[in-house]
Amino acid sequence: MKRVHLIISGDVQGVGYRAWVDQASLGKTRDKQEKSITGWVKNREDGAVEVVAEGEKKDLEDLIGACHKGPEVAFVEKIQVEWEKATGEFMGFEVVY
């Protein structure tokens, strides 16, 4: 298990980006009860979106790749990626408001 901390910059607020990341965290399971990735996503005051996610490294790499695209109406300028040690503190994946 790994943990990744993402700061996503660009036109990513007000375009459904957080809900889109929540769906992307499902990975291949497509079942909210069996998410492949746990953690959270939230808007930041500086206009970026922040994600902290834990899971298998391949699943997290897939999530990062998906975050570079985002929902159709978003424009992702840059993603800051920091790999960290997983803590196992999350039970699911949530959108923080």
Backbone as CSV, one residue per row, in Angstrom:
resi,resn,N_x,N_y,N_z,CA_x,CA_y,CA_z,C_x,C_y,C_z
1,MET,0.850,-1.191,0.000,0.000,0.000,0.000,0.886,1.240,0.000
2,LYS,0.444,2.234,-0.761,1.147,3.508,-0.855,0.145,4.635,-0.600
3,ARG,0.687,5.827,-0.419,-0.120,7.029,-0.229,0.420,8.081,-1.173
4,VAL,-0.485,8.830,-1.794,-0.079,9.922,-2.667,-0.850,11.177,-2.285
5,HIS,-0.144,12.302,-2.326,-0.734,13.607,-2.025,-0.622,14.427,-3.308
6,LEU,-1.768,14.867,-3.832,-1.813,15.599,-5.096,-2.342,17.005,-4.885
7,ILE,-1.735,17.970,-5.561,-2.269,19.323,-5.673,-2.473,19.553,-7.165
8,ILE,-3.723,19.732,-7.572,-4.079,19.838,-8.981,-4.447,21.287,-9.271
9,SER,-3.700,21.912,-10.180,-3.899,23.323,-10.507,-4.464,23.470,-11.914
10,GLY,-5.157,24.567,-12.124,-5.751,24.870,-13.418,-7.189,25.307,-13.210
11,ASP,-8.033,25.075,-14.204,-9.460,25.364,-14.087,-10.129,24.090,-13.578
12,VAL,-10.058,23.880,-12.260,-10.499,22.609,-11.666,-11.561,22.778,-10.580
13,GLN,-11.984,24.000,-10.317,-13.074,24.210,-9.350,-14.304,24.694,-10.100
14,GLY,-15.468,24.243,-9.637,-16.717,24.640,-10.264,-17.008,23.881,-11.550
15,VAL,-16.291,22.785,-11.773,-16.476,22.008,-13.004,-16.750,20.527,-12.707
16,GLY,-17.053,20.209,-11.447,-17.341,18.834,-11.061,-16.110,17.971,-10.862
17,TYR,-14.965,18.606,-10.659,-13.715,17.854,-10.541,-13.690,16.938,-9.319
18,ARG,-14.155,17.428,-8.163,-14.129,16.591,-6.957,-14.991,15.346,-7.119
19,ALA,-16.195,15.509,-7.644,-17.080,14.355,-7.857,-16.468,13.402,-8.876
20,TRP,-15.789,13.955,-9.865,-15.138,13.140,-10.881,-14.009,12.310,-10.249
21,VAL,-13.204,12.915,-9.368,-12.134,12.183,-8.684,-12.743,11.092,-7.804
22,ASP,-13.858,11.390,-7.147,-14.534,10.390,-6.323,-14.883,9.173,-7.163
23,GLN,-15.428,9.375,-8.358,-15.749,8.261,-9.249,-14.486,7.566,-9.740
24,ALA,-13.446,8.331,-10.042,-12.179,7.746,-10.513,-11.546,6.879,-9.436
25,SER,-11.805,7.186,-8.161,-11.218,6.402,-7.068,-11.791,4.993,-7.010
26,LEU,-12.896,4.768,-7.708,-13.482,3.432,-7.737,-12.596,2.456,-8.490
27,GLY,-11.751,2.960,-9.353,-10.900,2.067,-10.136,-11.738,1.148,-10.983
28,LYS,-11.337,-0.087,-11.052,-12.042,-1.047,-11.892,-13.242,-1.675,-11.197
29,THR,-13.408,-1.463,-9.889,-14.476,-2.146,-9.163,-15.850,-1.557,-9.462
30,ARG,-15.925,-0.239,-9.634,-17.192,0.461,-9.882,-18.226,0.205,-8.795
31,ASP,-17.783,-0.186,-7.622,-18.678,-0.475,-6.499,-18.226,0.338,-5.296
32,LYS,-19.074,1.271,-4.854,-18.690,2.151,-3.747,-18.325,1.370,-2.476
33,GLN,-18.838,0.160,-2.329,-18.513,-0.627,-1.151,-17.128,-1.273,-1.247
34,GLU,-16.579,-1.325,-2.443,-15.288,-1.975,-2.646,-14.330,-1.066,-3.401
35,LYS,-14.222,0.174,-2.982,-13.322,1.103,-3.653,-11.892,0.604,-3.583
36,SER,-11.185,0.789,-4.690,-9.791,0.354,-4.724,-8.870,1.384,-4.076
37,ILE,-9.365,2.603,-3.897,-8.570,3.689,-3.329,-9.367,4.345,-2.210
38,THR,-8.686,4.667,-1.114,-9.319,5.380,-0.004,-8.662,6.747,0.144
39,GLY,-9.350,7.664,0.835,-8.794,8.990,1.075,-9.844,10.066,0.914
40,TRP,-9.416,11.229,0.403,-10.350,12.352,0.252,-9.887,13.297,-0.854
41,VAL,-10.832,14.132,-1.288,-10.569,15.188,-2.266,-11.286,16.441,-1.785
42,LYS,-10.638,17.610,-1.929,-11.281,18.856,-1.513,-10.757,20.019,-2.346
43,ASN,-11.558,21.079,-2.406,-11.134,22.338,-3.015,-10.251,23.080,-2.027
44,ARG,-9.250,23.781,-2.561,-8.389,24.624,-1.740,-8.751,26.086,-1.988
45,GLU,-8.431,26.923,-1.044,-8.736,28.350,-1.172,-7.984,29.011,-2.323
46,ASP,-6.859,28.439,-2.733,-6.071,29.027,-3.821,-6.569,28.634,-5.211
47,GLY,-7.695,27.909,-5.300,-8.277,27.529,-6.582,-7.864,26.147,-7.061
48,ALA,-6.974,25.508,-6.348,-6.534,24.152,-6.709,-7.442,23.119,-6.043
49,VAL,-7.274,21.876,-6.436,-7.947,20.744,-5.806,-6.860,19.885,-5.172
50,GLU,-7.121,19.408,-3.954,-6.164,18.594,-3.216,-6.722,17.187,-3.027
51,VAL,-5.875,16.193,-3.218,-6.261,14.797,-3.048,-5.230,14.107,-2.168
52,VAL,-5.701,13.351,-1.196,-4.855,12.426,-0.438,-5.490,11.058,-0.632
53,ALA,-4.713,10.128,-1.177,-5.272,8.821,-1.511,-4.301,7.709,-1.144
54,GLU,-4.876,6.574,-0.734,-4.089,5.396,-0.408,-4.625,4.201,-1.179
55,GLY,-3.729,3.322,-1.550,-4.112,2.109,-2.264,-2.887,1.438,-2.839
56,GLU,-3.126,0.486,-3.732,-2.026,-0.171,-4.432,-1.373,0.847,-5.369
57,LYS,-0.057,0.770,-5.509,0.666,1.758,-6.305,0.106,1.866,-7.722
58,LYS,-0.188,0.748,-8.369,-0.723,0.769,-9.738,-2.053,1.514,-9.788
59,ASP,-2.933,1.279,-8.810,-4.221,1.978,-8.770,-4.017,3.479,-8.584
60,LEU,-3.059,3.863,-7.730,-2.774,5.288,-7.513,-2.167,5.921,-8.764
61,GLU,-1.304,5.195,-9.457,-0.747,5.709,-10.711,-1.849,5.910,-11.744
62,ASP,-2.811,4.977,-11.792,-3.960,5.125,-12.698,-4.771,6.360,-12.329
63,LEU,-4.966,6.595,-11.031,-5.702,7.770,-10.571,-4.976,9.055,-10.981
64,ILE,-3.668,9.079,-10.801,-2.890,10.265,-11.190,-3.037,10.521,-12.686
65,GLY,-2.942,9.469,-13.478,-3.115,9.611,-14.923,-4.487,10.159,-15.271
66,ALA,-5.516,9.653,-14.589,-6.874,10.132,-14.824,-7.018,11.588,-14.401
67,CYS,-6.354,11.970,-13.301,-6.449,13.352,-12.809,-5.823,14.344,-13.792
68,HIS,-4.881,13.899,-14.601,-4.301,14.781,-15.618,-5.343,15.166,-16.663
69,LYS,-6.344,14.306,-16.864,-7.415,14.591,-17.823,-8.561,15.317,-17.133
70,GLY,-9.052,14.747,-16.045,-10.181,15.333,-15.326,-11.458,15.248,-16.123
71,PRO,-12.533,15.843,-15.617,-13.791,15.866,-16.375,-13.617,16.728,-17.628
72,GLU,-14.475,16.509,-18.585,-14.350,17.163,-19.892,-14.244,18.684,-19.823
73,VAL,-14.944,19.321,-18.890,-14.959,20.791,-18.822,-13.821,21.380,-17.995
74,ALA,-12.990,20.524,-17.406,-11.856,21.003,-16.597,-10.634,21.219,-17.489
75,PHE,-9.727,22.067,-16.999,-8.420,22.236,-17.636,-7.368,22.061,-16.563
76,VAL,-6.608,20.975,-16.648,-5.565,20.692,-15.674,-4.260,21.270,-16.200
77,GLU,-3.745,22.240,-15.457,-2.484,22.883,-15.832,-1.287,22.096,-15.319
78,LYS,-1.370,21.642,-14.067,-0.237,20.967,-13.436,-0.720,20.146,-12.247
79,ILE,0.003,19.056,-11.980,-0.263,18.242,-10.794,1.040,18.066,-10.037
80,GLN,1.017,18.476,-8.776,2.148,18.245,-7.875,1.896,16.906,-7.193
81,VAL,2.852,15.989,-7.282,2.696,14.634,-6.755,3.743,14.383,-5.678
82,GLU,3.289,13.966,-4.506,4.201,13.571,-3.426,3.805,12.178,-2.952
83,TRP,4.733,11.225,-3.069,4.505,9.869,-2.567,4.876,9.826,-1.096
84,GLU,4.040,9.136,-0.316,4.250,9.027,1.114,3.976,7.595,1.564
85,LYS,4.299,7.315,2.793,3.997,6.007,3.369,2.516,5.953,3.748
86,ALA,1.846,4.877,3.397,0.427,4.717,3.743,0.250,4.594,5.249
87,THR,-0.848,5.163,5.746,-1.149,5.086,7.178,-2.313,4.142,7.474
88,GLY,-3.134,3.851,6.467,-4.301,2.992,6.671,-5.416,3.666,7.441
89,GLU,-5.386,5.001,7.515,-6.365,5.713,8.341,-7.740,5.874,7.703
90,PHE,-7.869,5.637,6.407,-9.141,5.891,5.722,-9.956,4.616,5.556
91,MET,-11.274,4.744,5.716,-12.176,3.606,5.526,-12.801,3.617,4.140
92,GLY,-12.816,4.753,3.498,-13.407,4.893,2.166,-12.820,6.125,1.515
93,PHE,-13.472,6.573,0.459,-13.032,7.789,-0.225,-14.170,8.796,-0.141
94,GLU,-13.843,10.044,0.218,-14.909,11.032,0.383,-14.551,12.372,-0.249
95,VAL,-15.601,13.079,-0.610,-15.472,14.463,-1.077,-15.645,15.349,0.152
96,VAL,-14.658,16.196,0.411,-14.710,17.104,1.555,-15.235,18.447,1.069
97,TYR,-16.268,18.956,1.738,-16.865,20.251,1.354,-16.455,21.334,2.311
